[in-house]
Amino acid sequence: MDLSIPASGMNDARLRFNAAAQNIANLNTPPPIDEQEVITTPAPNGGGVQSRLGSQESVFSMDLASNLIYLKQAEFSYLSNAMAFQKATEVVGSIIDIFDNQHDAT
């Protein structure tokens, strides 16, 4: 069971949440400012995603509504990946229990 996929999704969501929060904190900063963004690429061998923070100079004032939406999307993404991680660990635990029960029966 590959836990790297939901773990990488949780990390990506955390970075997106932090970037949006940083952008909201800088809303009243006069341009030009560095707007935070998350760069996400597929991880090698299908192991989820690789994410890193980046920034781009913005000459426009940042949009509060868009960043609030990004915050909510990051929250839902994190929760979804956390649930997938939890279910995967439960499956692994069940498999271990099956093998333990078979070993005890012999």
N, C-alpha and C positions, 0 to 999 in steps of 0.2 A: 504494500500500500504506500503510495507516494504522497507524503504529506507536504512536499515542497510546493505543490501547486496552490493549495489554499494558503499556505504560509506566505508565499510570494504575493498572493492577492491581498492578504492582510497588510503586508508591508507597503504595497502600492497604494492602498486606501489610506493608510496612515500618512504617507507622504503627500497625497492629494489633499487630505484634510489640513495638514500643516501649511501647505502652500496657499490654500484658500484663506486660512486664518491670517496668514502673514499679509496677503493682499488686502484683506479687509482692514487690518491694522494700519495699513499705509494709504487708505483711501483719501485722507486729507493732506497727504504729502504732495507738494507741487511737482508737476512733471519737469524733466524726465525722471522716472524712477524705474527700478528693476522690478518687474512683475514676476512673481514666482510661478513656475510651471513644472510639471512632472513629465519626464521623458520616459516612456515605457516601450520596451522591446521584448519580443519573445525570448524566453530563456532557452539555452541549448538543450537538445534532447527532449523537448516538450515538457520541461520542468517548470511550467508556469511562466512568470514574467520577471524581467529585470527592470527596476525603476530607479531613477535618480532625479534629484532636484536640479533644475536649471533656472535660468532667468533670461528675460528678454527686456530690453529697454522699451518702455512704453511712453509715448509722447501724449497719449490720451489719458484722461482720468479713468481709473478702473471702475467697473460696474458692480455695485453692491449686490444687485439681484442675481447676477451670474455667479458671483462667488458664494452667495448663500446656497444656490442650487448645487454648486460643486461640493460644498460642505455636506449637504444632505446626501448626494450621490456617494460621497466617500464613506459616510456613515453606513448606508445600506450595503455598500460593497464590502466593508469590513465585517459587518454582521453576517452577511451571506457566506463569506469565506470562513469566518469563525465557526459557523454551523457545519460547514463541510468538513473542517478540520476535526471538530468534535465527533461527527458521525464516523469519520475515517478511523479515529482512535478507538471508538466503540467497536467497530468491526474487527480491528486488530485484537482488541481485548477478547472479543467473542471467539476468535480463532484460537487464541492462546488457551482459553477455557476449554475448548473442544479437545485440543491436544492434551491438556492436563487431565481431563476426564478419561480420555482413552488410555493414557499412561497409568492412571490409578486403577483402571479396570483390569489391567494385565497383571 
